[in-house]
Amino acid sequence: MWLKPAIVITFILLVISLASGFVFLMKDQGKTKRTLHSLGVRVTLAAILIGLVGYGVLTGSLASKAPWSAAGTAATPELQQSK
């Protein structure tokens, strides 16, 4: 229940960090280390996001519902009857 909101919040924070890094790059022109710190925050948030998605897939909280997914085609009884 907490996993999907955590993924959305982490993604939003990642986009905000990306935008702030761009602002720091344009404003400072490389004279300060704010752009580098923003990159560190962005990499950390990306690692957290990958970890949350991986945890969700491993525990079964997140699953693919794509039509080409092997798990999705085996679960639909209509496709099994037509074979």
Buried (B, 14 or more C-beta within 10 A) or exposed (E): EEBEEBBEEBBEBBEBBBEBBEEBBEEEEEEEEBBEBBBEBBEEBBEBBEEBBEBBEEEEBBEEEEEEEEEBEEEEEEEEEEE
